[in-house]
Each structure stands twice: as C-alpha cells, then as structure tokens.
Amino acid sequence: MSDVVCPWCVIGYKQFEKALATLSGRFDVSVHWRPFELNPQMPPEGQDLREHIAQKYGSSAEQSQQARARLSSIGDSLGFHFDYFDGMRVVNTFRAHQLLHWAEAQGKQTELKLALFSAFFSQRQDVSDDAVLLSVAESVGLPRTEAEQVLATGSLAEEVREDQRWWLDREIHAVPAFIFNDKYSVLGAQEADTFVRVLNKLEAKASA
C-alpha cells in the first residue's frame, strides 16, 4: 500500500528493488499497488507542504528542512531525485488512485506509479490535475482516451474506496506497507537487507 505523495513509499520501493537485484532473479515477483490516501480530506486546492507538515506532525521549520534533506540524500543514493521547493503543495490523490486501479488491468500499474512519483517529487507537477494525470498516463503507453473516460466518469471510484476500506479494516493505517503472499506484512521503508531476509524466509517456508 502506498500513496503517490508519500516520499517514504518511493524509498521503500527502491529498497525493495535493490533487494531483488541482489537475489539474482531467484524470485518471480508480481507487484500490485494498493490505494492509500495520506490525506483523504485534502481539498482540491491542496495545501502548502511546510504548513501541512507543521499542522499534521507538529514539526518546526528546521525539523521539516532536516527531514527533506535526509529524504533527498537517501533518494540520491537509490537513484531517485527529490526536488523539494518553496511553495510545494500536498494535493488530493484520489483521482490518481483511480487511474492506477485502471492501469493494473492494462499491465502498466508499476510504470504509472513510478511515473507519478517522479512527476510529483522530481518534476514539480500537480498529480491532482487531470491534464497532468493524462499526460503521465500517456507517457507510459496508456491510451489517453480511455484514461480520460476513467477520470471523467469516476467509474472506478467505488472500487478504489472499497479497496481502501478492505485494507483499513485489516489495521493498515500507515504507508508504505508491503504485503507478501497476502499474509506477511513489512511496514515502513525498510533497508534492502530487511527485504532480502523476508524473501529468504518466504522461500524457506514454501519449500518446507
């Protein structure tokens, strides 16, 4: 589970990729991105990031700056660029999740998810804006006309809400959350070594 405006979700996935790379193709992994909204009540106009962090977490300006610097440093080490800037806004992500839900059936969910991470964190784009969402979808090879229909009709909105409720009912209230084989959970942006240990344990259980 993750949100497209969650920096630790980016880092967690990059650490998971790093773990897989060290295991020399031993695992046939299928990734499914489940929807989670960090800020489900976020209004359409969004909110200034610094203001939002201060209100939600009680962080001072200095603490917030230090956190962003740490995220940027970790991101750089994993090949992802965080471009934090003055005036950056946190936005509503429900429409992005609808598009991601549709992209899964098209076999393009991971490509779209990573492109949305990049759009928001690296390219200073508003991922609540339909024009941005459609452009990003098109950039990963998804048909723009069909993507427009998904957003215009809201045909998948209830399915996304139901998926969100399903995971919340299972006490997943923070992201990133990695669920392996629908049974085993790893919470937070863990180091690659942690994911290696988890995957090795799953392999051992399967062969026991």
HELIX and SHEET records of a PDB file:
HELIX    1   1 PRO A    7  THR A   22  1                                  16    
HELIX    2   2 LEU A   49  TYR A   57  1                                   9    
HELIX    3   3 ALA A   61  SER A   77  1                                  17    
HELIX    4   4 PHE A   94  ALA A  105  1                                  12    
HELIX    5   5 GLN A  109  PHE A  121  1                                  13    
HELIX    6   6 ASP A  130  SER A  139  1                                  10    
HELIX    7   7 ARG A  144  THR A  153  1                                  10    
HELIX    8   8 ALA A  157  ASP A  169  1                                  13    
HELIX    9   9 ALA A  192  SER A  207  1                                  16    
SHEET    1   A 2 GLN A  47  ASP A  48  0                                        
SHEET    2   A 2 ARG A  89  VAL A  90 -1                                        
SHEET    1   B 2 ALA A 177  PHE A 180  0                                        
SHEET    2   B 2 TYR A 184  LEU A 187 -1                                        
END                                                                             
